[in-house]
């Protein structure tokens, strides 16, 4: 299974945003790596999350662009 299929499976093909844990799983990184990059830079791999109820939510569309190589990490 390629990474885009894994991302689609994680998002159930219906959601526009995924949690930090789901984002980390789709790009095979630690959640702490994502949180640290966001804290230091305001983004992680060029993706800016939205905050909802104290949680970071990441755009599935932007993650897909990252996985396709359209966004420079």
DSSP file (Angstrom, degrees, kcal/mol; ACC not computed):
  #  RESIDUE AA STRUCTURE BP1 BP2  ACC     N-H-->O    O-->H-N    N-H-->O    O-->H-N    TCO  KAPPA ALPHA  PHI   PSI    X-CA   Y-CA   Z-CA
    1    1 A X              0   0    0      0, 0.0     2,-0.1     0, 0.0     0, 0.0   0.000 360.0 360.0 360.0 128.6    0.0    0.0    0.0
    2    2 A X     >  -     0   0    0      1,-0.1     4,-2.0     4,-0.0     5,-0.1  -0.314 360.0-102.4 -81.7 172.0    1.5    3.4   -1.0
    3    3 A X  H  > S+     0   0    0      1,-0.2     4,-2.4     2,-0.2     5,-0.1   0.827 119.0  54.9 -67.2 -32.8    1.4    6.4    1.3
    4    4 A X  H  > S+     0   0    0      2,-0.2     4,-2.3     1,-0.2    -1,-0.2   0.895 109.1  48.1 -68.3 -37.9   -1.5    8.1   -0.5
    5    5 A X  H  > S+     0   0    0      2,-0.2     4,-2.2     1,-0.2    -2,-0.2   0.897 111.1  51.3 -65.8 -39.0   -3.7    5.0   -0.1
    6    6 A X  H  X S+     0   0    0     -4,-2.0     4,-2.5     2,-0.2    -2,-0.2   0.906 109.6  50.0 -63.7 -41.4   -2.7    4.9    3.6
    7    7 A X  H  X S+     0   0    0     -4,-2.4     4,-2.5     2,-0.2     6,-0.3   0.912 110.2  50.1 -63.1 -42.6   -3.6    8.6    4.0
    8    8 A X  H  <>S+     0   0    0     -4,-2.3     5,-1.2     1,-0.2     4,-0.4   0.883 111.4  49.0 -63.0 -38.0   -7.0    7.9    2.4
    9    9 A X  H ><5S+     0   0    0     -4,-2.2     3,-0.7     2,-0.2    -2,-0.2   0.904 110.8  50.1 -67.7 -40.9   -7.6    5.0    4.7
   10   10 A X  H 3<5S+     0   0    0     -4,-2.5    -2,-0.2     1,-0.2    -1,-0.2   0.910 115.3  42.5 -63.0 -42.6   -6.6    7.1    7.7
   11   11 A X  T >X5S-     0   0    0     -4,-2.5     4,-1.6    -5,-0.2     3,-1.5   0.456 105.7-128.5 -84.7   0.3   -9.0    9.9    6.7
   12   12 A X  T <45 -     0   0    0     -3,-0.7    -3,-0.2    -4,-0.4    -4,-0.1   0.659  50.4 -87.4  59.7  16.9  -11.7    7.4    5.8
   13   13 A X  T 34<S+     0   0    0     -5,-1.2    -1,-0.3    -6,-0.3    -4,-0.1   0.509 123.7  72.9  67.3   3.2  -11.9    9.2    2.4
   14   14 A X  T <4 S+     0   0    0     -3,-1.5     2,-0.3    -6,-0.2    -2,-0.2   0.553  72.3  86.1-124.7 -14.7  -14.5   11.6    4.0
   15   15 A X     <  -     0   0    0     -4,-1.6    -2,-0.1     1,-0.1     3,-0.1  -0.672  52.7-158.5 -97.6 147.9  -12.6   13.9    6.3
   16   16 A X  S    S+     0   0    0     -2,-0.3    44,-2.8     1,-0.1    45,-0.5   0.671  80.8  38.8 -91.2 -21.1  -10.8   17.1    5.4
   17   17 A X  E     -A   59   0A   0     42,-0.3     2,-0.3    43,-0.1    42,-0.2  -0.960  64.4-162.8-133.1 148.2   -8.6   17.2    8.5
   18   18 A X  E     -A   58   0A   0     40,-2.5    40,-3.0    -2,-0.3    -7,-0.1  -0.868  27.8-102.5-124.9 161.5   -6.7   14.5   10.5
   19   19 A X  E  >  -A   57   0A   0     -2,-0.3     4,-2.4    38,-0.2     5,-0.2  -0.219  36.9-103.0 -75.2 169.8   -5.3   14.5   14.0
   20   20 A X  H  > S+     0   0    0     36,-0.6     4,-2.7     1,-0.2     5,-0.2   0.886 123.1  53.7 -60.4 -39.9   -1.6   14.9   14.7
   21   21 A X  H  > S+     0   0    0      2,-0.2     4,-2.1     1,-0.2    -1,-0.2   0.918 110.3  45.8 -62.7 -43.6   -1.3   11.2   15.4
   22   22 A X  H  > S+     0   0    0      2,-0.2     4,-2.0     1,-0.2    -2,-0.2   0.883 112.7  50.4 -68.4 -38.2   -2.9   10.3   12.0
   23   23 A X  H  X S+     0   0    0     -4,-2.4     4,-1.5     2,-0.2    -2,-0.2   0.937 110.7  49.6 -62.5 -46.9   -0.6   12.8   10.2
   24   24 A X  H  X>S+     0   0    0     -4,-2.7     5,-2.3     1,-0.2     4,-0.5   0.899 110.7  50.3 -59.5 -41.8    2.4   11.3   11.9
   25   25 A X  H ><5S+     0   0    0     -4,-2.1     3,-0.7     1,-0.2    -1,-0.2   0.894 107.7  53.1 -63.5 -40.4    1.4    7.8   10.9
   26   26 A X  H 3<5S+     0   0    0     -4,-2.0    -1,-0.2     1,-0.2    -2,-0.2   0.779 119.0  33.8 -71.2 -25.3    0.8    8.8    7.3
   27   27 A X  H 3<5S-     0   0    0     -4,-1.5    -1,-0.2    -3,-0.2    -2,-0.2   0.279 109.2-119.7-110.6  10.6    4.4   10.3    6.9
   28   28 A X  T <<5 +     0   0    0     -3,-0.7     2,-0.3    -4,-0.5    -3,-0.2   0.914  69.6 125.4  50.9  54.0    6.1    7.8    9.3
   29   29 A X      < -     0   0    0     -5,-2.3    -1,-0.2    -6,-0.1     2,-0.2  -0.865  65.4 -94.4-129.0 165.8    7.3   10.4   11.8
   30   30 A X     >  -     0   0    0     -2,-0.3     4,-1.6     1,-0.1     3,-0.3  -0.523  25.6-127.8 -78.4 147.5    6.8   10.8   15.5
   31   31 A X  H  > S+     0   0    0      1,-0.2     4,-2.5     2,-0.2     5,-0.2   0.856 112.3  58.6 -62.1 -33.8    4.0   13.0   16.8
   32   32 A X  H  > S+     0   0    0      1,-0.2     4,-2.5     2,-0.2    -1,-0.2   0.858 101.3  54.7 -64.7 -34.3    6.7   14.8   18.9
   33   33 A X  H  > S+     0   0    0     -3,-0.3     4,-2.5     2,-0.2    -1,-0.2   0.927 110.4  45.9 -62.3 -45.1    8.5   15.7   15.7
   34   34 A X  H  X S+     0   0    0     -4,-1.6     4,-2.3     2,-0.2    -2,-0.2   0.928 114.3  47.0 -64.9 -45.6    5.4   17.3   14.3
   35   35 A X  H  X S+     0   0    0     -4,-2.5     4,-2.5     2,-0.2    -1,-0.2   0.901 112.7  49.6 -64.7 -40.6    4.6   19.2   17.4
   36   36 A X  H  X S+     0   0    0     -4,-2.5     4,-2.6     2,-0.2     5,-0.2   0.936 111.5  48.2 -64.4 -46.7    8.2   20.4   17.8
   37   37 A X  H  X S+     0   0    0     -4,-2.5     4,-2.6     1,-0.2     6,-0.7   0.906 113.6  48.1 -60.2 -41.6    8.3   21.6   14.2
   38   38 A X  H  X S+     0   0    0     -4,-2.3     4,-2.2     4,-0.2    -1,-0.2   0.914 112.2  49.1 -64.5 -42.4    5.0   23.4   14.6
   39   39 A X  H  < S+     0   0    0     -4,-2.5    -2,-0.2    -5,-0.2    -1,-0.2   0.903 118.8  37.9 -64.1 -42.7    6.1   25.0   17.9
   40   40 A X  H  < S+     0   0    0     -4,-2.6    -2,-0.2    -5,-0.2    -1,-0.2   0.851 135.0  17.8 -78.1 -36.0    9.4   26.3   16.5
   41   41 A X  H  < S-     0   0    0     -4,-2.6    -3,-0.2     2,-0.4    -2,-0.2   0.585  93.7-117.8-116.4 -15.1    8.2   27.3   13.0
   42   42 A X  S  < S+     0   0    0     -4,-2.2     2,-0.3    -5,-0.5    -4,-0.2   0.460  93.6  51.0  83.7   0.8    4.4   27.6   13.0
   43   43 A X  S    S-     0   0    0     -6,-0.7     2,-0.4     5,-0.1    -2,-0.4  -0.948  72.5-134.5-154.6 170.7    4.2   24.8   10.5
   44   44 A X  B >  S-C   47   0B   0      3,-2.1     3,-1.6    -2,-0.3   -10,-0.1  -0.952  88.0 -17.2-137.5 117.3    5.4   21.3    9.9
   45   45 A X  T 3  S-     0   0    0     -2,-0.4     3,-0.1    28,-0.3    -1,-0.1   0.848 129.2 -53.8  55.6  35.8    6.8   20.3    6.5
   46   46 A X  T 3  S+     0   0    0      1,-0.2     2,-0.5    27,-0.2    -1,-0.3   0.465 113.2 119.6  82.8   1.9    5.1   23.4    5.1
   47   47 A X  B <   -C   44   0B   0     -3,-1.6    -3,-2.1    26,-0.1     2,-0.6  -0.888  48.8-156.9-106.5 124.5    1.7   22.5    6.5
   48   48 A X        -     0   0    0     -2,-0.5    11,-0.3    -5,-0.2    -5,-0.1  -0.872  15.1-147.5 -99.5 123.7    0.0   24.8    8.9
   49   49 A X        -     0   0    0     -2,-0.6     2,-0.3    -7,-0.2     9,-0.2  -0.340   7.9-126.1 -82.6 168.0   -2.6   23.1   11.1
   50   50 A X  E     -B   57   0A   0      7,-2.6     7,-2.9    -2,-0.1     2,-0.5  -0.845  21.6-128.2-106.0 153.3   -5.8   24.6   12.5
   51   51 A X  E     +B   56   0A   0     -2,-0.3     2,-0.4     5,-0.2     5,-0.2  -0.895  28.9 173.2-105.3 127.9   -6.5   24.5   16.3
   52   52 A X  E >  S-B   55   0A   0      3,-2.6     3,-1.6    -2,-0.5    -2,-0.0  -0.966  72.6 -19.8-134.1 116.0   -9.8   23.0   17.4
   53   53 A X  T 3  S-     0   0    0     -2,-0.4     3,-0.1     1,-0.3    -1,-0.1   0.842 127.3 -50.7  57.9  36.0  -10.4   22.5   21.1
   54   54 A X  T 3  S+     0   0    0      1,-0.3     2,-0.3     0, 0.0    -1,-0.3   0.520 117.9 110.1  81.9   3.9   -6.8   22.6   22.0
   55   55 A X  E <   - B   0  52A   0     -3,-1.6    -3,-2.6   -36,-0.0     2,-0.5  -0.846  66.8-125.8-112.7 150.2   -5.9   20.0   19.3
   56   56 A X  E     - B   0  51A   0     -2,-0.3   -36,-0.6    -5,-0.2     2,-0.4  -0.814  23.3-166.7 -92.7 131.3   -4.0   20.4   16.0
   57   57 A X  E     -AB  19  50A   0     -7,-2.9    -7,-2.6    -2,-0.5     2,-0.4  -0.975   7.1-151.0-120.2 135.5   -5.8   19.3   12.9
   58   58 A X  E     -A   18   0A   0    -40,-3.0   -40,-2.5    -2,-0.4     2,-0.3  -0.853  21.6-109.6-112.8 138.1   -3.9   18.9    9.6
   59   59 A X  E  >  -A   17   0A   0     -2,-0.4     4,-2.0   -11,-0.3   -42,-0.3  -0.460  14.8-152.0 -69.4 126.3   -5.4   19.3    6.1
   60   60 A X  H  > S+     0   0    0    -44,-2.8     4,-2.5    -2,-0.3     5,-0.2   0.880  97.7  55.9 -64.1 -38.5   -5.6   16.0    4.2
   61   61 A X  H  > S+     0   0    0    -45,-0.5     4,-1.8     1,-0.2    -1,-0.2   0.914 109.2  45.6 -61.9 -43.2   -5.2   17.9    0.9
   62   62 A X  H  > S+     0   0    0      2,-0.2     4,-2.1     1,-0.2    -1,-0.2   0.872 111.6  51.7 -68.7 -37.1   -1.9   19.5    2.1
   63   63 A X  H  X S+     0   0    0     -4,-2.0     4,-2.6     2,-0.2    -2,-0.2   0.909 107.9  52.6 -64.6 -41.3   -0.6   16.2    3.4
   64   64 A X  H  X S+     0   0    0     -4,-2.5     4,-1.8     1,-0.2    -2,-0.2   0.901 108.2  50.6 -61.3 -40.7   -1.5   14.6    0.0
   65   65 A X  H  X>S+     0   0    0     -4,-1.8     5,-2.4     2,-0.2     6,-0.8   0.904 110.3  50.5 -62.5 -40.8    0.5   17.3   -1.7
   66   66 A X  H ><5S+     0   0    0     -4,-2.1     3,-0.9     1,-0.2    -2,-0.2   0.928 110.8  48.2 -61.6 -45.7    3.5   16.6    0.6
   67   67 A X  H 3<5S+     0   0    0     -4,-2.6    -1,-0.2     1,-0.3    -2,-0.2   0.799 109.8  52.4 -67.9 -28.7    3.3   12.9   -0.1
   68   68 A X  H 3<5S-     0   0    0     -4,-1.8    -1,-0.3    -5,-0.2    -2,-0.2   0.599 117.2-114.0 -80.6 -11.0    3.2   13.5   -3.9
   69   69 A X  T <<5S+     0   0    0     -3,-0.9    -3,-0.2    -4,-0.7    -2,-0.1   0.600  83.3 122.4  88.9  12.2    6.3   15.7   -3.6
   70   70 A X      < +     0   0    0     -5,-2.4     2,-0.4    -6,-0.2    -4,-0.2   0.660  69.0  55.0 -80.3 -16.6    4.5   18.9   -4.6
   71   71 A X  S    S-     0   0    0     -6,-0.8     2,-0.5    -5,-0.1    -2,-0.1  -0.961  86.0-127.4-118.9 133.8    5.5   20.6   -1.3
   72   72 A X              0   0    0     -2,-0.4    -6,-0.1     1,-0.1    -2,-0.0  -0.686 360.0 360.0 -79.0 125.9    9.1   20.9   -0.2
   73   73 A X              0   0    0     -2,-0.5   -28,-0.3    -7,-0.1   -27,-0.2   0.494 360.0 360.0 -67.7 360.0    9.5   19.6    3.4
